[in-house]
Amino acid sequence: MTYEEYLDEVTTLIFEKYNVTEKQAITLVMRAQEAEFFVRHDDDEKLRNVDQAHADAKAIYAAAQAAQPARRK
């Protein structure tokens, strides 16, 4: 898949698997892209596959959750 298709796939997976809005999923992927998370994927086409997209979606979502301040109960 192309680099753009790969980013779309990761975005869709975050939206579908982690109960966030489409806008939130797009924002997470854009932030990851700005942080150069996807540089290797741009350079190496073999990294742009569905299995890797699932792993990357999980990693991006987990990193975003870890960066959020703890909620009060």
PDB file of N, H, CA, C and O in Angstrom:
ATOM      1  N   MET A   1       0.847  -1.178   0.000  1.00  0.00           N
ATOM      2  CA  MET A   1       0.000   0.000   0.000  1.00  0.00           C
ATOM      3  C   MET A   1       0.889   1.237   0.000  1.00  0.00           C
ATOM      4  O   MET A   1       2.046   1.183   0.418  1.00  0.00           O
ATOM      5  N   THR A   2       0.347   2.329  -0.464  1.00  0.00           N
ATOM      6  H   THR A   2      -0.593   2.373  -0.804  1.00  0.00           H
ATOM      7  CA  THR A   2       1.115   3.573  -0.484  1.00  0.00           C
ATOM      8  C   THR A   2       1.255   4.109   0.940  1.00  0.00           C
ATOM      9  O   THR A   2       0.576   3.656   1.861  1.00  0.00           O
ATOM     10  N   TYR A   3       2.137   5.067   1.094  1.00  0.00           N
ATOM     11  H   TYR A   3       2.688   5.435   0.345  1.00  0.00           H
ATOM     12  CA  TYR A   3       2.334   5.703   2.398  1.00  0.00           C
ATOM     13  C   TYR A   3       1.035   6.336   2.885  1.00  0.00           C
ATOM     14  O   TYR A   3       0.669   6.192   4.052  1.00  0.00           O
ATOM     15  N   GLU A   4       0.339   7.036   1.991  1.00  0.00           N
ATOM     16  H   GLU A   4       0.636   7.152   1.044  1.00  0.00           H
ATOM     17  CA  GLU A   4      -0.921   7.691   2.357  1.00  0.00           C
ATOM     18  C   GLU A   4      -1.993   6.672   2.740  1.00  0.00           C
ATOM     19  O   GLU A   4      -2.740   6.880   3.696  1.00  0.00           O
ATOM     20  N   GLU A   5      -2.065   5.571   1.991  1.00  0.00           N
ATOM     21  H   GLU A   5      -1.458   5.402   1.215  1.00  0.00           H
ATOM     22  CA  GLU A   5      -3.022   4.509   2.327  1.00  0.00           C
ATOM     23  C   GLU A   5      -2.701   3.910   3.693  1.00  0.00           C
ATOM     24  O   GLU A   5      -3.602   3.577   4.463  1.00  0.00           O
ATOM     25  N   TYR A   6      -1.417   3.778   3.980  1.00  0.00           N
ATOM     26  H   TYR A   6      -0.686   4.048   3.354  1.00  0.00           H
ATOM     27  CA  TYR A   6      -1.007   3.234   5.270  1.00  0.00           C
ATOM     28  C   TYR A   6      -1.447   4.140   6.415  1.00  0.00           C
ATOM     29  O   TYR A   6      -1.974   3.665   7.421  1.00  0.00           O
ATOM     30  N   LEU A   7      -1.232   5.433   6.262  1.00  0.00           N
ATOM     31  H   LEU A   7      -0.804   5.819   5.445  1.00  0.00           H
ATOM     32  CA  LEU A   7      -1.670   6.373   7.298  1.00  0.00           C
ATOM     33  C   LEU A   7      -3.183   6.306   7.476  1.00  0.00           C
ATOM     34  O   LEU A   7      -3.678   6.364   8.602  1.00  0.00           O
ATOM     35  N   ASP A   8      -3.912   6.185   6.382  1.00  0.00           N
ATOM     36  H   ASP A   8      -3.510   6.138   5.468  1.00  0.00           H
ATOM     37  CA  ASP A   8      -5.372   6.040   6.455  1.00  0.00           C
ATOM     38  C   ASP A   8      -5.755   4.772   7.209  1.00  0.00           C
ATOM     39  O   ASP A   8      -6.687   4.785   8.014  1.00  0.00           O
ATOM     40  N   GLU A   9      -5.046   3.686   6.955  1.00  0.00           N
ATOM     41  H   GLU A   9      -4.289   3.676   6.301  1.00  0.00           H
ATOM     42  CA  GLU A   9      -5.333   2.415   7.623  1.00  0.00           C
ATOM     43  C   GLU A   9      -5.098   2.529   9.130  1.00  0.00           C
ATOM     44  O   GLU A   9      -5.928   2.084   9.923  1.00  0.00           O
ATOM     45  N   VAL A  10      -3.988   3.115   9.520  1.00  0.00           N
ATOM     46  H   VAL A  10      -3.314   3.476   8.876  1.00  0.00           H
ATOM     47  CA  VAL A  10      -3.689   3.287  10.944  1.00  0.00           C
ATOM     48  C   VAL A  10      -4.752   4.167  11.597  1.00  0.00           C
ATOM     49  O   VAL A  10      -5.212   3.874  12.701  1.00  0.00           O
ATOM     50  N   THR A  11      -5.138   5.233  10.922  1.00  0.00           N
ATOM     51  H   THR A  11      -4.764   5.471  10.025  1.00  0.00           H
ATOM     52  CA  THR A  11      -6.170   6.135  11.444  1.00  0.00           C
ATOM     53  C   THR A  11      -7.485   5.397  11.639  1.00  0.00           C
ATOM     54  O   THR A  11      -8.130   5.534  12.679  1.00  0.00           O
ATOM     55  N   THR A  12      -7.883   4.619  10.646  1.00  0.00           N
ATOM     56  H   THR A  12      -7.359   4.508   9.801  1.00  0.00           H
ATOM     57  CA  THR A  12      -9.130   3.857  10.723  1.00  0.00           C
ATOM     58  C   THR A  12      -9.088   2.860  11.871  1.00  0.00           C
ATOM     59  O   THR A  12     -10.072   2.707  12.595  1.00  0.00           O
ATOM     60  N   LEU A  13      -7.973   2.188  12.042  1.00  0.00           N
ATOM     61  H   LEU A  13      -7.173   2.312  11.454  1.00  0.00           H
ATOM     62  CA  LEU A  13      -7.852   1.212  13.130  1.00  0.00           C
ATOM     63  C   LEU A  13      -7.961   1.878  14.496  1.00  0.00           C
ATOM     64  O   LEU A  13      -8.614   1.345  15.394  1.00  0.00           O
ATOM     65  N   ILE A  14      -7.339   3.021  14.660  1.00  0.00           N
ATOM     66  H   ILE A  14      -6.808   3.454  13.931  1.00  0.00           H
ATOM     67  CA  ILE A  14      -7.446   3.736  15.937  1.00  0.00           C
ATOM     68  C   ILE A  14      -8.899   4.104  16.197  1.00  0.00           C
ATOM     69  O   ILE A  14      -9.400   3.929  17.308  1.00  0.00           O
ATOM     70  N   PHE A  15      -9.567   4.609  15.184  1.00  0.00           N
ATOM     71  H   PHE A  15      -9.161   4.751  14.282  1.00  0.00           H
ATOM     72  CA  PHE A  15     -10.981   4.985  15.300  1.00  0.00           C
ATOM     73  C   PHE A  15     -11.846   3.776  15.668  1.00  0.00           C
ATOM     74  O   PHE A  15     -12.687   3.862  16.563  1.00  0.00           O
ATOM     75  N   GLU A  16     -11.643   2.664  14.985  1.00  0.00           N
ATOM     76  H   GLU A  16     -10.960   2.594  14.257  1.00  0.00           H
ATOM     77  CA  GLU A  16     -12.495   1.488  15.184  1.00  0.00           C
ATOM     78  C   GLU A  16     -12.191   0.725  16.470  1.00  0.00           C
ATOM     79  O   GLU A  16     -13.108   0.205  17.104  1.00  0.00           O
ATOM     80  N   LYS A  17     -10.936   0.649  16.861  1.00  0.00           N
ATOM     81  H   LYS A  17     -10.190   1.071  16.345  1.00  0.00           H
ATOM     82  CA  LYS A  17     -10.549  -0.204  17.985  1.00  0.00           C
ATOM     83  C   LYS A  17     -10.549   0.496  19.342  1.00  0.00           C
ATOM     84  O   LYS A  17     -10.699  -0.157  20.374  1.00  0.00           O
ATOM     85  N   TYR A  18     -10.383   1.816  19.348  1.00  0.00           N
ATOM     86  H   TYR A  18     -10.261   2.346  18.510  1.00  0.00           H
ATOM     87  CA  TYR A  18     -10.144   2.491  20.621  1.00  0.00           C
ATOM     88  C   TYR A  18     -11.204   3.518  20.992  1.00  0.00           C
ATOM     89  O   TYR A  18     -10.974   4.364  21.857  1.00  0.00           O
ATOM     90  N   ASN A  19     -12.349   3.450  20.353  1.00  0.00           N
ATOM     91  H   ASN A  19     -12.536   2.763  19.651  1.00  0.00           H
ATOM     92  CA  ASN A  19     -13.497   4.273  20.743  1.00  0.00           C
ATOM     93  C   ASN A  19     -13.159   5.765  20.842  1.00  0.00           C
ATOM     94  O   ASN A  19     -13.493   6.430  21.822  1.00  0.00           O
ATOM     95  N   VAL A  20     -12.498   6.264  19.816  1.00  0.00           N
ATOM     96  H   VAL A  20     -12.226   5.724  19.019  1.00  0.00           H
ATOM     97  CA  VAL A  20     -12.238   7.699  19.707  1.00  0.00           C
ATOM     98  C   VAL A  20     -12.950   8.205  18.459  1.00  0.00           C
ATOM     99  O   VAL A  20     -13.321   7.419  17.587  1.00  0.00           O
ATOM    100  N   THR A  21     -13.137   9.507  18.375  1.00  0.00           N
ATOM    101  H   THR A  21     -12.835  10.145  19.083  1.00  0.00           H
ATOM    102  CA  THR A  21     -13.771  10.071  17.185  1.00  0.00           C
ATOM    103  C   THR A  21     -12.787  10.020  16.013  1.00  0.00           C
ATOM    104  O   THR A  21     -11.581   9.852  16.197  1.00  0.00           O
ATOM    105  N   GLU A  22     -13.333  10.169  14.810  1.00  0.00           N
ATOM    106  H   GLU A  22     -14.313  10.305  14.660  1.00  0.00           H
ATOM    107  CA  GLU A  22     -12.462  10.210  13.635  1.00  0.00           C
ATOM    108  C   GLU A  22     -11.471  11.366  13.747  1.00  0.00           C
ATOM    109  O   GLU A  22     -10.295  11.223  13.414  1.00  0.00           O
ATOM    110  N   LYS A  23     -11.954  12.496  14.215  1.00  0.00           N
ATOM    111  H   LYS A  23     -12.910  12.612  14.486  1.00  0.00           H
ATOM    112  CA  LYS A  23     -11.087  13.667  14.359  1.00  0.00           C
ATOM    113  C   LYS A  23      -9.948  13.379  15.334  1.00  0.00           C
ATOM    114  O   LYS A  23      -8.804  13.757  15.081  1.00  0.00           O
ATOM    115  N   GLN A  24     -10.256  12.711  16.449  1.00  0.00           N
ATOM    116  H   GLN A  24     -11.185  12.404  16.655  1.00  0.00           H
ATOM    117  CA  GLN A  24      -9.216  12.372  17.426  1.00  0.00           C
ATOM    118  C   GLN A  24      -8.204  11.397  16.823  1.00  0.00           C
ATOM    119  O   GLN A  24      -7.001  11.533  17.042  1.00  0.00           O
ATOM    120  N   ALA A  25      -8.691  10.419  16.068  1.00  0.00           N
ATOM    121  H   ALA A  25      -9.669  10.308  15.890  1.00  0.00           H
ATOM    122  CA  ALA A  25      -7.792   9.453  15.431  1.00  0.00           C
ATOM    123  C   ALA A  25      -6.867  10.150  14.438  1.00  0.00           C
ATOM    124  O   ALA A  25      -5.670   9.868  14.388  1.00  0.00           O
ATOM    125  N   ILE A  26      -7.429  11.059  13.652  1.00  0.00           N
ATOM    126  H   ILE A  26      -8.402  11.288  13.693  1.00  0.00           H
ATOM    127  CA  ILE A  26      -6.622  11.818  12.692  1.00  0.00           C
ATOM    128  C   ILE A  26      -5.564  12.636  13.427  1.00  0.00           C
ATOM    129  O   ILE A  26      -4.408  12.687  13.008  1.00  0.00           O
ATOM    130  N   THR A  27      -5.961  13.266  14.511  1.00  0.00           N
ATOM    131  H   THR A  27      -6.901  13.224  14.852  1.00  0.00           H
ATOM    132  CA  THR A  27      -5.024  14.077  15.292  1.00  0.00           C
ATOM    133  C   THR A  27      -3.887  13.225  15.845  1.00  0.00           C
ATOM    134  O   THR A  27      -2.729  13.641  15.811  1.00  0.00           O
ATOM    135  N   LEU A  28      -4.207  12.040  16.352  1.00  0.00           N
ATOM    136  H   LEU A  28      -5.148  11.702  16.380  1.00  0.00           H
ATOM    137  CA  LEU A  28      -3.166  11.155  16.884  1.00  0.00           C
ATOM    138  C   LEU A  28      -2.165  10.773  15.800  1.00  0.00           C
ATOM    139  O   LEU A  28      -0.956  10.784  16.031  1.00  0.00           O
ATOM    140  N   VAL A  29      -2.670  10.436  14.619  1.00  0.00           N
ATOM    141  H   VAL A  29      -3.652  10.427  14.431  1.00  0.00           H
ATOM    142  CA  VAL A  29      -1.782  10.034  13.524  1.00  0.00           C
ATOM    143  C   VAL A  29      -0.963  11.234  13.036  1.00  0.00           C
ATOM    144  O   VAL A  29       0.223  11.095  12.735  1.00  0.00           O
ATOM    145  N   MET A  30      -1.582  12.387  12.959  1.00  0.00           N
ATOM    146  H   MET A  30      -2.545  12.500  13.203  1.00  0.00           H
ATOM    147  CA  MET A  30      -0.839  13.585  12.536  1.00  0.00           C
ATOM    148  C   MET A  30       0.274  13.919  13.527  1.00  0.00           C
ATOM    149  O   MET A  30       1.376  14.292  13.125  1.00  0.00           O
ATOM    150  N   ARG A  31      -0.011  13.786  14.807  1.00  0.00           N
ATOM    151  H   ARG A  31      -0.907  13.483  15.134  1.00  0.00           H
ATOM    152  CA  ARG A  31       1.024  14.049  15.829  1.00  0.00           C
ATOM    153  C   ARG A  31       2.156  13.028  15.737  1.00  0.00           C
ATOM    154  O   ARG A  31       3.329  13.375  15.879  1.00  0.00           O
ATOM    155  N   ALA A  32       1.798  11.777  15.501  1.00  0.00           N
ATOM    156  H   ALA A  32       0.846  11.495  15.386  1.00  0.00           H
ATOM    157  CA  ALA A  32       2.824  10.744  15.339  1.00  0.00           C
ATOM    158  C   ALA A  32       3.679  11.031  14.105  1.00  0.00           C
ATOM    159  O   ALA A  32       4.896  10.849  14.119  1.00  0.00           O
ATOM    160  N   GLN A  33       3.028  11.477  13.053  1.00  0.00           N
ATOM    161  H   GLN A  33       2.039  11.625  13.041  1.00  0.00           H
ATOM    162  CA  GLN A  33       3.756  11.816  11.835  1.00  0.00           C
ATOM    163  C   GLN A  33       4.699  12.997  12.085  1.00  0.00           C
ATOM    164  O   GLN A  33       5.844  12.983  11.634  1.00  0.00           O
ATOM    165  N   GLU A  34       4.227  14.004  12.792  1.00  0.00           N
ATOM    166  H   GLU A  34       3.296  14.015  13.159  1.00  0.00           H
ATOM    167  CA  GLU A  34       5.068  15.163  13.122  1.00  0.00           C
ATOM    168  C   GLU A  34       6.258  14.763  13.990  1.00  0.00           C
ATOM    169  O   GLU A  34       7.325  15.372  13.910  1.00  0.00           O
ATOM    170  N   ALA A  35       6.069  13.740  14.817  1.00  0.00           N
ATOM    171  H   ALA A  35       5.202  13.246  14.882  1.00  0.00           H
ATOM    172  CA  ALA A  35       7.144  13.242  15.680  1.00  0.00           C
ATOM    173  C   ALA A  35       8.041  12.240  14.944  1.00  0.00           C
ATOM    174  O   ALA A  35       8.907  11.608  15.550  1.00  0.00           O
ATOM    175  N   GLU A  36       7.826  12.104  13.643  1.00  0.00           N
ATOM    176  H   GLU A  36       7.122  12.617  13.151  1.00  0.00           H
ATOM    177  CA  GLU A  36       8.610  11.238  12.760  1.00  0.00           C
ATOM    178  C   GLU A  36       8.462   9.749  13.068  1.00  0.00           C
ATOM    179  O   GLU A  36       9.371   8.961  12.805  1.00  0.00           O
ATOM    180  N   PHE A  37       7.314   9.369  13.624  1.00  0.00           N
ATOM    181  H   PHE A  37       6.576  10.008  13.838  1.00  0.00           H
ATOM    182  CA  PHE A  37       7.031   7.962  13.908  1.00  0.00           C
ATOM    183  C   PHE A  37       7.031   7.130  12.625  1.00  0.00           C
ATOM    184  O   PHE A  37       7.428   5.965  12.644  1.00  0.00           O
ATOM    185  N   PHE A  38       6.592   7.714  11.521  1.00  0.00           N
ATOM    186  H   PHE A  38       6.269   8.660  11.506  1.00  0.00           H
ATOM    187  CA  PHE A  38       6.398   6.968  10.277  1.00  0.00           C
ATOM    188  C   PHE A  38       7.548   7.096   9.280  1.00  0.00           C
ATOM    189  O   PHE A  38       7.400   6.667   8.135  1.00  0.00           O
ATOM    190  N   VAL A  39       8.673   7.663   9.667  1.00  0.00           N
ATOM    191  H   VAL A  39       8.792   8.011  10.597  1.00  0.00           H
ATOM    192  CA  VAL A  39       9.777   7.855   8.724  1.00  0.00           C
ATOM    193  C   VAL A  39      10.219   6.525   8.122  1.00  0.00           C
ATOM    194  O   VAL A  39      10.414   6.424   6.911  1.00  0.00           O
ATOM    195  N   ARG A  40      10.374   5.518   8.951  1.00  0.00           N
ATOM    196  H   ARG A  40      10.215   5.600   9.935  1.00  0.00           H
ATOM    197  CA  ARG A  40      10.797   4.201   8.445  1.00  0.00           C
ATOM    198  C   ARG A  40       9.785   3.630   7.465  1.00  0.00           C
ATOM    199  O   ARG A  40      10.160   2.965   6.499  1.00  0.00           O
ATOM    200  N   HIS A  41       8.502   3.888   7.709  1.00  0.00           N
ATOM    201  H   HIS A  41       8.198   4.428   8.493  1.00  0.00           H
ATOM    202  CA  HIS A  41       7.458   3.367   6.832  1.00  0.00           C
ATOM    203  C   HIS A  41       7.518   4.025   5.454  1.00  0.00           C
ATOM    204  O   HIS A  41       7.218   3.397   4.439  1.00  0.00           O
ATOM    205  N   ASP A  42       7.907   5.289   5.435  1.00  0.00           N
ATOM    206  H   ASP A  42       8.151   5.800   6.259  1.00  0.00           H
ATOM    207  CA  ASP A  42       8.034   6.011   4.169  1.00  0.00           C
ATOM    208  C   ASP A  42       9.198   5.448   3.366  1.00  0.00           C
ATOM    209  O   ASP A  42       9.130   5.352   2.141  1.00  0.00           O
ATOM    210  N   ASP A  43      10.264   5.078   4.063  1.00  0.00           N
ATOM    211  H   ASP A  43      10.320   5.157   5.059  1.00  0.00           H
ATOM    212  CA  ASP A  43      11.468   4.569   3.413  1.00  0.00           C
ATOM    213  C   ASP A  43      11.372   3.092   3.038  1.00  0.00           C
ATOM    214  O   ASP A  43      11.970   2.671   2.048  1.00  0.00           O
ATOM    215  N   ASP A  44      10.638   2.307   3.803  1.00  0.00           N
ATOM    216  H   ASP A  44      10.152   2.649   4.608  1.00  0.00           H
ATOM    217  CA  ASP A  44      10.587   0.852   3.614  1.00  0.00           C
ATOM    218  C   ASP A  44       9.154   0.395   3.378  1.00  0.00           C
ATOM    219  O   ASP A  44       8.357   0.303   4.312  1.00  0.00           O
ATOM    220  N   GLU A  45       8.842   0.115   2.138  1.00  0.00           N
ATOM    221  H   GLU A  45       9.490   0.190   1.379  1.00  0.00           H
ATOM    222  CA  GLU A  45       7.482  -0.280   1.750  1.00  0.00           C
ATOM    223  C   GLU A  45       7.011  -1.545   2.478  1.00  0.00           C
ATOM    224  O   GLU A  45       5.812  -1.716   2.696  1.00  0.00           O
ATOM    225  N   LYS A  46       7.932  -2.422   2.853  1.00  0.00           N
ATOM    226  H   LYS A  46       8.906  -2.282   2.676  1.00  0.00           H
ATOM    227  CA  LYS A  46       7.550  -3.661   3.537  1.00  0.00           C
ATOM    228  C   LYS A  46       6.897  -3.404   4.894  1.00  0.00           C
ATOM    229  O   LYS A  46       6.187  -4.266   5.413  1.00  0.00           O
ATOM    230  N   LEU A  47       7.129  -2.235   5.466  1.00  0.00           N
ATOM    231  H   LEU A  47       7.706  -1.535   5.045  1.00  0.00           H
ATOM    232  CA  LEU A  47       6.521  -1.893   6.756  1.00  0.00           C
ATOM    233  C   LEU A  47       5.079  -1.420   6.612  1.00  0.00           C
ATOM    234  O   LEU A  47       4.380  -1.254   7.612  1.00  0.00           O
ATOM    235  N   ARG A  48       4.635  -1.207   5.397  1.00  0.00           N
ATOM    236  H   ARG A  48       5.203  -1.342   4.585  1.00  0.00           H
ATOM    237  CA  ARG A  48       3.276  -0.708   5.169  1.00  0.00           C
ATOM    238  C   ARG A  48       2.349  -1.877   4.850  1.00  0.00           C
ATOM    239  O   ARG A  48       2.009  -2.117   3.692  1.00  0.00           O
ATOM    240  N   ASN A  49       1.946  -2.601   5.898  1.00  0.00           N
ATOM    241  H   ASN A  49       2.222  -2.406   6.838  1.00  0.00           H
ATOM    242  CA  ASN A  49       1.039  -3.734   5.745  1.00  0.00           C
ATOM    243  C   ASN A  49       0.038  -3.727   6.898  1.00  0.00           C
ATOM    244  O   ASN A  49       0.206  -2.991   7.871  1.00  0.00           O
ATOM    245  N   VAL A  50      -0.988  -4.539   6.784  1.00  0.00           N
ATOM    246  H   VAL A  50      -1.125  -5.137   5.994  1.00  0.00           H
ATOM    247  CA  VAL A  50      -2.080  -4.522   7.759  1.00  0.00           C
ATOM    248  C   VAL A  50      -1.605  -4.929   9.153  1.00  0.00           C
ATOM    249  O   VAL A  50      -2.003  -4.316  10.144  1.00  0.00           O
ATOM    250  N   ASP A  51      -0.769  -5.943   9.239  1.00  0.00           N
ATOM    251  H   ASP A  51      -0.445  -6.441   8.435  1.00  0.00           H
ATOM    252  CA  ASP A  51      -0.285  -6.370  10.560  1.00  0.00           C
ATOM    253  C   ASP A  51       0.498  -5.252  11.246  1.00  0.00           C
ATOM    254  O   ASP A  51       0.322  -5.007  12.439  1.00  0.00           O
ATOM    255  N   GLN A  52       1.355  -4.583  10.494  1.00  0.00           N
ATOM    256  H   GLN A  52       1.498  -4.782   9.524  1.00  0.00           H
ATOM    257  CA  GLN A  52       2.123  -3.474  11.058  1.00  0.00           C
ATOM    258  C   GLN A  52       1.203  -2.320  11.429  1.00  0.00           C
ATOM    259  O   GLN A  52       1.434  -1.635  12.425  1.00  0.00           O
ATOM    260  N   ALA A  53       0.160  -2.103  10.631  1.00  0.00           N
ATOM    261  H   ALA A  53      -0.027  -2.659   9.821  1.00  0.00           H
ATOM    262  CA  ALA A  53      -0.805  -1.030  10.928  1.00  0.00           C
ATOM    263  C   ALA A  53      -1.480  -1.273  12.276  1.00  0.00           C
ATOM    264  O   ALA A  53      -1.678  -0.337  13.050  1.00  0.00           O
ATOM    265  N   HIS A  54      -1.833  -2.526  12.558  1.00  0.00           N
ATOM    266  H   HIS A  54      -1.672  -3.287  11.929  1.00  0.00           H
ATOM    267  CA  HIS A  54      -2.438  -2.850  13.857  1.00  0.00           C
ATOM    268  C   HIS A  54      -1.455  -2.556  14.992  1.00  0.00           C
ATOM    269  O   HIS A  54      -1.834  -1.974  16.009  1.00  0.00           O
ATOM    270  N   ALA A  55      -0.204  -2.955  14.818  1.00  0.00           N
ATOM    271  H   ALA A  55       0.103  -3.428  13.992  1.00  0.00           H
ATOM    272  CA  ALA A  55       0.811  -2.715  15.849  1.00  0.00           C
ATOM    273  C   ALA A  55       1.053  -1.219  16.042  1.00  0.00           C
ATOM    274  O   ALA A  55       1.189  -0.748  17.171  1.00  0.00           O
ATOM    275  N   ASP A  56       1.107  -0.485  14.950  1.00  0.00           N
ATOM    276  H   ASP A  56       0.997  -0.868  14.033  1.00  0.00           H
ATOM    277  CA  ASP A  56       1.350   0.954  15.051  1.00  0.00           C
ATOM    278  C   ASP A  56       0.160   1.679  15.660  1.00  0.00           C
ATOM    279  O   ASP A  56       0.340   2.604  16.451  1.00  0.00           O
ATOM    280  N   ALA A  57      -1.045   1.274  15.305  1.00  0.00           N
ATOM    281  H   ALA A  57      -1.192   0.523  14.662  1.00  0.00           H
ATOM    282  CA  ALA A  57      -2.241   1.890  15.895  1.00  0.00           C
ATOM    283  C   ALA A  57      -2.222   1.701  17.410  1.00  0.00           C
ATOM    284  O   ALA A  57      -2.505   2.632  18.164  1.00  0.00           O
ATOM    285  N   LYS A  58      -1.887   0.496  17.844  1.00  0.00           N
ATOM    286  H   LYS A  58      -1.657  -0.260  17.232  1.00  0.00           H
ATOM    287  CA  LYS A  58      -1.818   0.206  19.276  1.00  0.00           C
ATOM    288  C   LYS A  58      -0.744   1.055  19.955  1.00  0.00           C
ATOM    289  O   LYS A  58      -0.975   1.611  21.029  1.00  0.00           O
ATOM    290  N   ALA A  59       0.419   1.152  19.336  1.00  0.00           N
ATOM    291  H   ALA A  59       0.607   0.699  18.464  1.00  0.00           H
ATOM    292  CA  ALA A  59       1.522   1.922  19.915  1.00  0.00           C
ATOM    293  C   ALA A  59       1.195   3.412  19.994  1.00  0.00           C
ATOM    294  O   ALA A  59       1.493   4.066  20.994  1.00  0.00           O
ATOM    295  N   ILE A  60       0.589   3.940  18.951  1.00  0.00           N
ATOM    296  H   ILE A  60       0.347   3.409  18.139  1.00  0.00           H
ATOM    297  CA  ILE A  60       0.244   5.366  18.926  1.00  0.00           C
ATOM    298  C   ILE A  60      -0.817   5.672  19.970  1.00  0.00           C
ATOM    299  O   ILE A  60      -0.717   6.666  20.689  1.00  0.00           O
ATOM    300  N   TYR A  61      -1.834   4.822  20.056  1.00  0.00           N
ATOM    301  H   TYR A  61      -1.915   4.015  19.472  1.00  0.00           H
ATOM    302  CA  TYR A  61      -2.889   5.042  21.046  1.00  0.00           C
ATOM    303  C   TYR A  61      -2.325   4.921  22.468  1.00  0.00           C
ATOM    304  O   TYR A  61      -2.639   5.739  23.332  1.00  0.00           O
ATOM    305  N   ALA A  62      -1.499   3.906  22.705  1.00  0.00           N
ATOM    306  H   ALA A  62      -1.244   3.241  22.003  1.00  0.00           H
ATOM    307  CA  ALA A  62      -0.915   3.710  24.038  1.00  0.00           C
ATOM    308  C   ALA A  62      -0.042   4.904  24.431  1.00  0.00           C
ATOM    309  O   ALA A  62      -0.079   5.348  25.578  1.00  0.00           O
ATOM    310  N   ALA A  63       0.730   5.415  23.499  1.00  0.00           N
ATOM    311  H   ALA A  63       0.761   5.054  22.566  1.00  0.00           H
ATOM    312  CA  ALA A  63       1.580   6.573  23.788  1.00  0.00           C
ATOM    313  C   ALA A  63       0.734   7.797  24.120  1.00  0.00           C
ATOM    314  O   ALA A  63       1.079   8.574  25.011  1.00  0.00           O
ATOM    315  N   ALA A  64      -0.360   7.963  23.411  1.00  0.00           N
ATOM    316  H   ALA A  64      -0.640   7.332  22.688  1.00  0.00           H
ATOM    317  CA  ALA A  64      -1.250   9.103  23.675  1.00  0.00           C
ATOM    318  C   ALA A  64      -1.880   8.979  25.058  1.00  0.00           C
ATOM    319  O   ALA A  64      -2.015   9.972  25.773  1.00  0.00           O
ATOM    320  N   GLN A  65      -2.263   7.771  25.432  1.00  0.00           N
ATOM    321  H   GLN A  65      -2.154   6.964  24.851  1.00  0.00           H
ATOM    322  CA  GLN A  65      -2.861   7.556  26.751  1.00  0.00           C
ATOM    323  C   GLN A  65      -1.842   7.793  27.856  1.00  0.00           C
ATOM    324  O   GLN A  65      -2.173   8.362  28.897  1.00  0.00           O
ATOM    325  N   ALA A  66      -0.619   7.366  27.638  1.00  0.00           N
ATOM    326  H   ALA A  66      -0.350   6.905  26.793  1.00  0.00           H
ATOM    327  CA  ALA A  66       0.435   7.546  28.640  1.00  0.00           C
ATOM    328  C   ALA A  66       0.783   9.021  28.824  1.00  0.00           C
ATOM    329  O   ALA A  66       1.216   9.431  29.901  1.00  0.00           O
ATOM    330  N   ALA A  67       0.595   9.808  27.782  1.00  0.00           N
ATOM    331  H   ALA A  67       0.243   9.475  26.907  1.00  0.00           H
ATOM    332  CA  ALA A  67       0.926  11.232  27.841  1.00  0.00           C
ATOM    333  C   ALA A  67      -0.155  12.061  28.525  1.00  0.00           C
ATOM    334  O   ALA A  67       0.085  13.210  28.898  1.00  0.00           O
ATOM    335  N   GLN A  68      -1.349  11.482  28.691  1.00  0.00           N
ATOM    336  H   GLN A  68      -1.544  10.549  28.387  1.00  0.00           H
ATOM    337  CA  GLN A  68      -2.447  12.214  29.326  1.00  0.00           C
ATOM    338  C   GLN A  68      -2.274  12.210  30.840  1.00  0.00           C
ATOM    339  O   GLN A  68      -1.841  11.211  31.414  1.00  0.00           O
ATOM    340  N   PRO A  69      -2.611  13.321  31.486  1.00  0.00           N
ATOM    341  CA  PRO A  69      -2.562  13.338  32.952  1.00  0.00           C
ATOM    342  C   PRO A  69      -3.604  12.384  33.535  1.00  0.00           C
ATOM    343  O   PRO A  69      -4.650  12.147  32.931  1.00  0.00           O
ATOM    344  N   ALA A  70      -3.311  11.855  34.687  1.00  0.00           N
ATOM    345  H   ALA A  70      -2.461  12.048  35.177  1.00  0.00           H
ATOM    346  CA  ALA A  70      -4.242  10.929  35.343  1.00  0.00           C
ATOM    347  C   ALA A  70      -5.543  11.648  35.680  1.00  0.00           C
ATOM    348  O   ALA A  70      -5.541  12.811  36.084  1.00  0.00           O
ATOM    349  N   ARG A  71      -6.640  10.942  35.509  1.00  0.00           N
ATOM    350  H   ARG A  71      -6.641   9.997  35.181  1.00  0.00           H
ATOM    351  CA  ARG A  71      -7.956  11.510  35.831  1.00  0.00           C
ATOM    352  C   ARG A  71      -8.271  11.289  37.301  1.00  0.00           C
ATOM    353  O   ARG A  71      -7.914  10.265  37.884  1.00  0.00           O
ATOM    354  N   ARG A  72      -8.943  12.264  37.886  1.00  0.00           N
ATOM    355  H   ARG A  72      -9.233  13.096  37.413  1.00  0.00           H
ATOM    356  CA  ARG A  72      -9.391  12.116  39.273  1.00  0.00           C
ATOM    357  C   ARG A  72     -10.630  11.252  39.311  1.00  0.00           C
ATOM    358  O   ARG A  72     -11.448  11.267  38.392  1.00  0.00           O
ATOM    359  N   LYS A  73     -10.756  10.497  40.390  1.00  0.00           N
ATOM    360  H   LYS A  73     -10.092  10.485  41.138  1.00  0.00           H
ATOM    361  CA  LYS A  73     -11.935   9.637  40.547  1.00  0.00           C
ATOM    362  C   LYS A  73     -12.935  10.272  41.458  1.00  0.00           C
ATOM    363  O   LYS A  73     -13.993   9.696  41.710  1.00  0.00           O
TER     364      LYS A  73
END
